[in-house]
C-alpha cells in the first residue's frame, strides 16, 4: 500500500505501520514491524480484552461491584466509574460522566488479579498474548499504559478484533458499541467531546471532531491512541484495521498527520 509510505515524512525517529483486512491478511506494512515500542494507552484495549476473557470464563461479571462505591467492572472499562484520571480518588458518581481514567484500569487489573489469583500481567499473557502468538508483547506495569509491543504483534490483535477466536463475537460487538450513551467528557489531547462515546475499553469515533482518525473514518470506527505516539483503529465499514507505532510522544505533530494518513489508507482500501 503506497499510502503507508507517508510515515517516512512523519517528524519521528522511528515509525512502523500495517493494515489488516477483516480476513486477517495483511494489506500492507511499512517500517520496522518487529521493533518493540512502548504502547502507552494502546495498552488499554489489550487489558480490556483480557478482562472480557475473564468475564466469559466466569471469573468476574461485568455488573459486579468493583472500584468506587456503586461502580462495576463495566463502569471501569467504560471510563464511567467516577475515578480521577491518574489518582485513585473519586470525583463523580458512577455512570454520570465520561472521566477517562488510568486509575480505573489499574483498579480493574487488581480486581481481576484478585478474582483469578493470577497477577494481571500474567493473566493478560495467558488469556490473550500467548493464544494469539503475540510473543514480543508484555505488560511491564500498569494495565492502563505500560505494555510494549510490535506492529507484527498488534496485527494479530487487529485480526482477532475483526474475526474473534478468543471471545464470542457478541462479546466483541458489545465491547465496541457505546456504553452509557450521551455522556460528555474530555478526550485527552482533543478537548471536550459531546458526547464522548466509549465501549468497553475501546474508544468509539461516532461524530467526534476533532479526532485522531480520519474525516472519512466511519462513525463505527473504534480503537485507541497512546501518548507515546501510537494508535490502533478498526473500521467495520472499511473491513480493515490499521496499526501505527512511533517513538515520539503524542503532540501537535500527530494531530496534524494522523487524520490525513488514515484518510489516505481508507482511500486506497
N, C-alpha and C positions, 0 to 999 in steps of 0.2 A: 504494500500500500504506500503510494507516494506521499500521502498526507502525513505519514508517521515521521518523515524526514524533517518535518517542521521543528522537531525537538532540537535539531542541530543549532537552531537560531535562538533557543531559549538562553537567557543570561544565567546559566547554572554551570557548575563544574562538570557534573555528571548527570545524565538522564537516560532512562530506558523506558520503552513503551511496547504495548502489544494490544491487538484487538482479537477478541474471541467470539466466534459465531455461536449461535444457540445450539448447534450440534456438537460443540466442543472443539471444532477445528480452529486453528489459529489463522486468521485472515491476513495477518502481517505482524512483524515486530521490528524494532529498531533500537540500537544501543546495546549496552552490556546487560542482557536479560538475566544473567546469572549473578550479577553484582548484588550484594546484600545492602539494603538501605534501611534506616530507621523509618518506621511507618507512621509514627505519631498516631493521630486519631483514626487512621485506616485500620488500626488495631481493633477498633470497636465492632465492626461487622464480624470479624473473626470471633471475638469474645461472645457476641450475641448469638452467633451460630452454635457455639459450644453450649450456651445457655439453653437454646432451643432443643439441642440433643438431650440435655438433662431433663427438660420438660417431657420430651417423648419417651425417655427411659423411665419416667415416673419418679425421678429423684426430687424434683421440685414441680410446683404448679404455677402457672402464670398469675393466678389470682390469690396466691398465698402471701401472707404478710412478710415483708422484707423492707429493711431500711427504716425511715422515719415512721412515727405513729400514723397509721392509716394507709401507708404505702404498701405496694405489692411488687412482685417481680416484674409484672407488666409495666408499672409506673417507672421502675428503674430503667428498663430497656427503652422506654419511650421518652425519657427525659422529662417526666411529669411527676417525679417523686417529691419535688419541693426542695431537694438538696441544692446547695450552692454549687457554683462552677468547680472550684478546686478545694473547697473546705467541707468538712463533714459537719455542717450545720444546716438546719432547716430554715428556709427563707420564704416558703409559701406552703399552702395546704396541698396535699397530693391531688393531682388531676386538674388544678386550676390554671397553671401556667406552664409553658414550654421553657423550662430552665435547663439549658444544655449543661450537663454535669459530668465531669470526670469522676467526682466523688461518688456519684450514683453507680458508675460501672465498677468502682473499687468495692463498694458495698455489695454489689451483685456478685462479684468474684468471690468475696468472703462467704457470702450466703451459700453459693454452690459448693465451695470447698468444704464447708461445714456439713452440708447435706450429703455429699458424696464421700467424705473423708479422704479426699484427694486434693492436693494443692491445685489452685485453678490453672496455673501454667501447665501442669502435668495433665490435668483433665482436658484442656484445650488440645494438647498434643495427641492424647489417646482418642478423643472424640472427633476431631476434625483434621488436624495436620497429618497424622500418620495414615488414616484411611485414604486421604486424597494424594498422598505421596509428596507432601509439602516438606521435604526433608531439610530445606535451607531456612525454614521459618521457626522462630522461637519467641516465646514471651519471656522477657527478662525482668519484668517488674509489674507495673500497673496494667490491669486489663483494659484501661482506658487509652493507653498511649505508648506502651513500652515493648511492642513487638518489632522484630526485624524480619525482613523477607526479601524476595527477589521477584522480578516480573514473571519469571518462569513459574514460580510457586503460585503467585496470585492469578495467573492464567488458569491454573487448576481450580482455584476457588471460584473464579468468574464462570467457569464451565459448570461447576456444581450449582451455582445460583440459578443458572438457566435450565438445567436438567437435573434436579436434585436426586441424589442417591442416598445421602446420609439422613435426610429428613423427608417426611411426606410432602408432596407438592402443595398440599393445603396449608401446611405449616409455613412454608416459604411465602405463599401467597398472602397469608395473614401478616407475616413479618414485614412485607413490602407494600402493605396498604396502610392508609392513615389510621393511627391510633389516637383517640381523643381529638376528633376533628375540630377545627375552628380556633384552636389555641394560638395566641400570639407569642412571640419570643424573639430573641436575638440569635441570628445565625453568625457564629464567630467569623469576623473578618468582613461580613457583609451587612451588618447592622440589623435593625428591627424588621422583622418579616410578619406580615399579617395576611393570612395565617402562616404559621411556621410549622409545616406538616412533617411528621416523622412516623415511621413504622416502629418495629421492634429492633432497634439498633441500626436501622438504615434511615438516612435522610431521604425524603421524597421531594422531587423537584416541584411538582404541581405548577403554579403560576409565579413562583418566586422570581423577583427581579430587584436588584441584580442577583446573579447566581454564577457559580463556578462552572456549570455545564454550559452547553451552547444554546443559542437562540432557537435552534431547530431541534433541540432535545425534546422528546415528548413529555407531557406532564407526568406520565407514569414512570419516568426515569428515577432510579433510586441508586444510592451508593453512599460514598463518604469521601471527604478530603482530609488531609492531615497538615498540621502546622510545619512539618518537615518538608513540605513541597511535594506531596504525594496525593494521588486520587485513584479511585475505582468507581466507575459508573456502569450500570446496566440499563439499557433502553429496550424495553419489551417490544416497542413498535419497530425498532430497527433490527430486532433479533440478534443483538450483539452487545458485547461489553468491552470496556477499554480500561486498561491499567496504565498509569504513568507514575514513575518514581524518580525523584531527584534528590540531590544533596544540598539544596539551598532552601532556607526557611521560607515558608509562605509569606507573601507580601504583595505590593503593587504589581510586581512583575508577573505573578501568577494570575492576578485578577485581569491583567491585560491579555496574556497569551493563551490561557486555558480555554476560554469560550470559543475563540477562533479555531483553535486546534480541534476541539470537539465538533464544531460545525463542518470542518474540512473532512474529518473522519466519517461523519454521518453522510456527507455528500458523496464520498467515494464508495460507501457501502451501497 
